[in-house]
Amino acid sequence: MNRSASSAPAARARFAALLLVAACGGEQPAETAAPLQSSGAEAAEQRGGGMEITGTLGTIPERKVHTALEPKLGSFQRCFVQGAREVEFIGGRMEFYFRVADDGAVEWVYPRSSTVGHRATEQCLLAVVQSTRFPAPQGGTGAEVAWSFEIDPPEDVRAPVQWQADDVQAVLSAQREALASCALGDGGLLVTVYVAPGGQLLGAGASASSREAADAIDCALSAIGAWPLPDPGSYAAKVSFAVP
């Protein structure tokens, strides 16, 4: 169904940055969530300490990451406007994981978590982050950053029925071999799909636990597109499930 920009998802968008604290000895960085407009960050800066988003090799001050990404809100919303032309109740949260080079360019970005459920929209969102310029990382040759974006479905459209992963477990078990050729490596995917009455697939998207697994997203979604999905009944359903 075609939808105008005025009725597409807008207004209620939320952002969060994950502070990646560099660990010594090759350990994994710890993570803590921080709001986009953090009074705590401002207070820390007033105390002279400051908060930083820290990567494996360098750091970028949190406020500078926000400064670079906040102006992209309109671009993110336009991605959802386009997606709403195919899935009218589209919405969800997406966490981007990306590496910033020493010149401020984004070297790579992939969806580390997503419940958007529409691949074209997810790719549009990724392209926005990919095109963003950041300040040069401090104290290293690059920084890795996690940052999330969430937008609600439009208020004038009924939200899809929320299924649990168990509702598609039988299909996933029966079709697991169809995913064997997608080379997920040591990673896995979180797949989100919208299912129309009659079991018709309306939209599908996915996020990955690693860059290697992210390369297999299109292969996996192509296979899932041929699956015989359960019939949700009189109204569409939305479900997220893991693909190991």
N, C-alpha and C positions, 0 to 999 in steps of 0.2 A: 504494500500500500504506500503510495506517495504521501509525504507529509511535508508541510511547510516548515520553515525555520522557526516560526513562532511556536509551533506545537512540538518541536523536537526537544530532546533533553537539554536543559539549560539551567541557569540560575544556581541550583544547588550542587555545586562542585566542591569537593574537599581534596586537600592536598596533605601529604605528610612526607617528611624526609626521614630516612633511617641513618642514624649516625654510625658510621663504620669505624670502629676503634681499631687501629692497627695493632696486631699482636706480634710479639717477638718469637723467634725460633720457628717461624713457618706456621704458627697456629692460626686457626680461622678467626677473622675479626668478630668481635662481639657486636650486637645490634641493640639499639634502643630507639623507640619511636619518639618523634618530636613533631609538634604541630607546625603548620606553615608559618603562622604569625605567632611566634613563641615569645611571650613576655619573659619567660625564663632566660631565653637567649639574650634579650635586651638587657636584663638585669645582670647577666654574667659579663656582658661587654662593659656595662657601667662599672662593675667591680674590677675591670681590667683583665679578666680571665679570658672571656670570649668562648664561643662554642665553635667547633670545627667538624666538618664532615671529613673524616680521615680515610684515605685509601691505603692500599698495600704499599705504595711507594711515596706518596705525597699527600698533601691535605688541601682542601678548599674550604674556606669559611662558610658555615651554614647559610648565613645571610646572603652571601654572594651566589650560592646555588639557587636560593629562592628568588633573588633579583633577576637571575637569568631565565627562570622558568615561569614566574608569575605572568609575564607579558604573553605567554603562550596559551593562556586560558581560552582565548577566543578560538585559536587554532584547534585545541583539543575539542571544544564544543562543536566546531564545524565537522570534525571527524564523526561525531555522534549524529549530527544532523544528516549526514550522508548515509550512515548505517541505518537510521530510522526509516529510510525509504524502503528498506527490505525487511527490517524487524522493528515494528513500530514501538514496541515496549523495551527497546534496548537500553541497557544501563549496566553498571558494575564498577568494579575496582580493578585497577591495573598497576602493578609495581614494575618499574623499569630498573634494570641493572645495567650500568654502562661505565665505560672507561673514558676518562678525559685525558687527552694527550697534553704534553707540556706547552703546546701552543693554544690550548683551550678548545680544540676540536674534539668531537666525540669519535673515538676510534671504532667502537662497536657498542651496540645496545641490544638487549633481548628482553622479552617479557618473563620476569621471574615468578610472577603470580598474576592471574587474570581471571575475572568472572564476567568479562564482557560478552563472550560467546559469539563473536562475529569477526572472522579473520581479517576482512578488509578494513574494519574499523581499528582493530589492533595494529595492523600495519601502518595505517594512517597516523596513529598515535606515536608509534615508534619513529616514524619519519620526522615528526615534529621535534622529538628529543634529539634525533640524529643531526638535525640542522641547527641545533642550538649551540651558541658559542659561550664558553665558560671562561672565567679567569684562569690563568696558568696555575697549576698546582704548586703549592709551596713545599719545599724540602724534599722533592723527589722528581722523577721523570714522568709521573702520571698519577692519577687517582681513580679509584673505583667507587662509584656512588650508587646507592639505592634510593629511589624516589617514587612515590605513589600518587595516583590520581583516581578519584572516584566521582561518578556522576549518577544521579538517580534517574529512573525512567520518567517520562513526562507524566504530569499529574492527571492529564485528561484521558489517559489510556489505562485500562485495567492491567495490572501486572500479571505476568504468567504464574501459573501454579508452580510452587517450588517443590521439585522432586528431591528425594535423597538418592545418594549413589546406589543404594540397594535396589532402587526401582529399575536400574538398567544393568544390574550385575549379571543377570542371566545372558543378556545380549553380549556384554563384554567378555564373558567367559567363552561363549560360543564363537566369537569372532577374534579371539586373541591372536590366532595364527595369521590373520590378515595383516597384523601389525609387525610381524616378525622381520619383514624386509626393510623396515623404516630406520634401522640402525640408531636406536636411542642411546647406545653405549651404556655408560654407568648411570645415566640420568633417567629422569622420567618426566611425564607430562601431566598437567592438570587440564582436562578438556571440559569445556562448557558448551552445551548445545541447547537450542530452543526447538521444541517438538510441537508441531501443529496437530490438530485433530486428524486422526487417521494414521498417525505415525510419520507424517511428512517432516523432514528436516528443514527448519526455517533458517537456521544459522548455526555456525560452529566456530569456535576459537580455542586457543590453547596457550598455556604458558609452560615454561620448562625449568627444571632444576639446575640446568647447566647450559653453557653455550653449545656444547656438542648436541645435547638433546634438542635445543632450539632449532638446529638445522633440520630436524626431522619433523617439525610441526606440520608442514604442508603435506608431506607423505602420509602422516597419520590421519589428518583431517580428510584427505582424499579417500582413504580406506573407510573411515567412519561414515562418510557420505553415502556409502552403499549399504550400510547396515539396516536391517529391518527393525526399526525402533518401536517401542510399545506405543499404543494409542492412549493419549492422555484424556480422551473423552471429549467433552463439549468445548474445552478451552485449552489453549496452548500451555505447555509446561517448560520449565527451565531446570537444568540439572548440571552439576559439575561432578566429575569423577576422575580418579587417578588412572593413568596408564603407565604401569611400571616398565 
